[in-house]
Amino acid sequence: MESLIRKSKILVVDDEVEILKLIKKALKKEGFENIYIADNGTNGLEIFKNENPDLAILDIMLPDIEGYDVCKKIRQTSDIPVLFLSAKGEELDKLVGLSIGADDYITKPFSIKELALRVKIQLRRSKKQFNIEEKINNNIIKVGPFEVNEQTLEVKKNGELLELKPKELKMFMYMVKHKNQIISKEKFCDEVWGDDFIGYDNTIMVHIRRLREKIEDNPSKPEYIINVKGLGYKFLVKE
């Protein structure tokens, strides 16, 4: 676990160059190997797109776009831990940050050791969700051309391993267990995100689209993940 955490990719976005250098130096000292820095939101999002980091630390007050907006864009495609780092310490600012999908909020001036500890905590939680919580039992489920190993969390199609991210994996496993049944977006929120449906509509659609790109022969004409208009989705498999 610790070796995985040390190899995690961390994105830091802040308009103060000295703070960027300080954070990078501190995280390196704590054993983190892959630190990516950006001094504005645009460059930060470009790095996010290219490097697919495991965690992001965002300042709120950026010269081009607000950290809030950077977080929203990240949340459209990813559920990585996001920590806000800001001079804005008002309770309302913290609530706004947490409500749009942040996992933690640290007020400047801050303790480097505390920041490093919070980063480790968030990464441990993220890794556990993928490596432990989803290990339901040792069974291998075979549905149509798919094979799901619940112990190793591997999904294969016609014997070929599919690379699914944690939330994609959890969504797919839930659909496999409820094959040929209509699954509402609300149900996905309850079972995958563990939260209310409010605000998750776009997130679910993005994850469905990405799943189709990985499991369908022709994502534009899906054969397995079918839209049921007004009701949700169905994982359609002919036995």
Secondary structure, DSSP 8 states (H G I E B T S, - for coil): -HHHHHT-EEEEE-S-HHHHHHHHHHHHHTT--EEEEESSHHHHHHHHHHH--SEEEEES--SSS-HHHHHHHHHTT----EEEEES---HHHHHHHHHTT-SEEEESS--HHHHHHHHHHHHHHHHHIIIIIT---S-EEEETTEEEETTTTEEEETTEEE---HHHHHHHHHHHHTTTSEE-HHHHIIIII-S-STT-HHHHHHHHHHHHHHH-SSTTS-SSEEEETTTEEEE----
